Amino acid sequence: MSETATLTRSAQATEHFDVLIVGAGISGVGGAYHLTQQCPDKSFVVLEAQDSFGGTWWTHRYPGIRSDSDLHTFGYRFKPWTSAPIATAAEIRSYMGEVIEENGLAPHIRYHHKISAASWSSKTNLWTIEATRTDTGESVWFTANFLWMCQGYYRHSVGYTPQWDGMDSFKGTIVHPQTWPEDLDYKGKKVVVIGSGATAATLVPAIAADVEHVTMLQRSPTYFRTGRNAIALAEELRALHIQEEWIHEIVRKKILFEQDVFTRRSFNEPEKVKQELLGAVRAELGPDYDVETHFTPSYRPWRQRIAFVPDADLFKGIASGKASVVTDEIERFTETGIQLKSGKALEADIIVTATGFHLNVLGDIAFTIDDEPLVFADTVTFRGMMFTGVPNMAWVFGYFRASWTLRSDFVADFVCRLLKHMDEKGAHRVMPALRQEDKDMPLLPWIDPENFNPGYIMRGMHLLPKRGDKPQWQHTQDYWAEKDEFPAIDLDDGTFVYG
Ligand SMILES: Cc1cc2nc3c(=O)[nH]c(=O)nc-3n(C[C@H](O)[C@H](O)[C@H](O)COP(=O)(O)OP(=O)(O)OC[C@H]3O[C@@H](n4cnc5c(N)ncnc54)[C@H](O)[C@@H]3O)c2cc1C
């Protein structure tokens, strides 16, 4: 929308807030909490397109939906997690609901508000945000000094389904886990789940007992880790009646320490780590199972997220005979199932495409800066959270190898510190800008594909901001570096331009 249009709208129709948070997922609710604690004088609103809070944990309704991170680290650092570490979506929402309730956040959150446009004006130093109320269809406008983008990284309305020949001819039902129909009856049916990521690994054991048979069809294998859905140290400390706050902190430290060791090992001795992971799978499936074909990826551990299989339920499903894995490629869909390139065919009543997400850069919001469309891919990222040429905006992009929320807590601390710093300086706008010495820096893709390369990032890399080769302009996905680097970011080292 042009500035003129903004100005001609009646003043009453536009509400103003110091900070506008996009999205009421784990990052947005966390951001709201941190604002109330660290910047209590700031007015703020959280706009959420959906009917309730939770984000990922509200959108996904497929059977068995659960975390694959432990909730001590996926939970906020400020609220103890007191149950089993791998949690269902319902448990995560209930935990988030307590955070909202205990901290009086509900009045700040507006549901059914889908933001469609955001325009920055350097004349007013304000963002103008246009949203559509999904319940009434009404357009509503807000202005805000600072935009805190907590919209996640994928489109919530629809999942990613590749197009295969013959899909229209299939007589059964095709579903994507992201839009799982509530009334889908899979009892006694033959189900094929395409994919072998965390979603497939959750879904397959969850439906195995009820279906006639479920086949996990994968083009290539994935690494899995397995273990008991419990943390012995947490149980011991609880038996000693240690306060939950302490247990949360100690268990977080232990998990993060172990993850650090594991990550380093997977870079330094990938073959050994690989054999350990495969050994655990063999132990569950027995010596006759073809682990080589179905569970031995070609890449080294950690290049993609390693899904945790609690209590080995996926492998138990396979061992029971109700679930199986097929490693092959799809030739085409047929009336009755899937024809594979090997010549084999899979019969199916239901085909589930657990094939991932549409990367959703900046929440499908049309951004303009002084009436010019923002081309996000032309910007350079400041530590994966702010962008050159984009004033008063931060984006939460969490960790993939560690829990997402660890980083959303860090970004929240940074945003609150920056807002306070701006107030101290009397600044109304801030944005990162390449310094003279950064101008010749090589510009690289958002994330190093050698380091981390899931499909949705690879498909969308051209839409994402660039990364440089200096610490300020890197997006490392390294919790262990960032935990020390973030609090030490010098807000006056010339990287930020204030106005
Ligand atoms: C099935 C599944 C399981 C996962 N499990 C884990 C795990 O175990 N551990 C882990 O670390 N990560 C996991 N992830 C990654 C996960 O998405 C993040 O960890 C985390 O939940 C993201 O939180 P978020 O609040 O940043 O974004 P989201 O959960 O994506 O929430 C973003 C919110 O913003 C809203 N929004 C977006 N655009 C707009 C707009 N234009 N206007 C208004 N509102 C908007 C959306 O409706 C949504 O509610 C998982 C992801 C999936 C899909």
The ligand as a Gaussian input file, in Angstrom:
#p B3LYP/6-31G(d) Opt

LIG

0 1
 C        5.579000     -31.854000      12.544000
 C        6.718000     -31.030000      13.015000
 C        7.454000     -31.424000      14.122000
 C        8.514000     -30.641000      14.571000
 N        9.206000     -31.061000      15.671000
 C       10.225000     -30.296000      16.123000
 C       10.956000     -30.692000      17.278000
 O       10.703000     -31.713000      17.883000
 N       11.971000     -29.906000      17.672000
 C       12.310000     -28.750000      17.023000
 O       13.239000     -28.077000      17.452000
 N       11.615000     -28.355000      15.939000
 C       10.599000     -29.085000      15.473000
 N        9.904000     -28.680000      14.376000
 C       10.202000     -27.411000      13.757000
 C        9.122000     -26.442000      14.335000
 O        8.346000     -25.899000      13.339000
 C        9.726000     -25.421000      15.220000
 O       10.520000     -26.026000      16.164000
 C        8.748000     -24.519000      15.984000
 O        7.557000     -25.122000      16.422000
 C        8.484000     -23.354000      15.136000
 O        7.852000     -22.420000      15.962000
 P        7.568000     -20.967000      15.457000
 O        6.686000     -20.330000      16.479000
 O        8.836000     -20.268000      15.147000
 O        6.805000     -21.157000      14.072000
 P        5.440000     -21.975000      13.749000
 O        5.199000     -23.070000      14.695000
 O        5.522000     -22.284000      12.310000
 O        4.327000     -20.872000      14.008000
 C        4.221000     -19.737000      13.196000
 C        2.851000     -19.123000      13.400000
 O        2.818000     -17.931000      12.636000
 C        1.557000     -17.839000      11.998000
 N        1.703000     -17.035000      10.782000
 C        2.498000     -17.287000       9.708000
 N        2.325000     -16.340000       8.760000
 C        1.403000     -15.479000       9.262000
 C        0.793000     -14.310000       8.729000
 N        1.089000     -13.836000       7.519000
 N       -0.125000     -13.666000       9.499000
 C       -0.440000     -14.121000      10.729000
 N        0.099000     -15.241000      11.272000
 C        1.011000     -15.904000      10.542000
 C        1.192000     -19.277000      11.683000
 O       -0.191000     -19.428000      11.525000
 C        1.740000     -20.008000      12.897000
 O        0.777000     -20.178000      13.884000
 C        8.851000     -29.446000      13.901000
 C        8.120000     -29.064000      12.774000
 C        7.074000     -29.842000      12.337000
 C        6.312000     -29.384000      11.144000

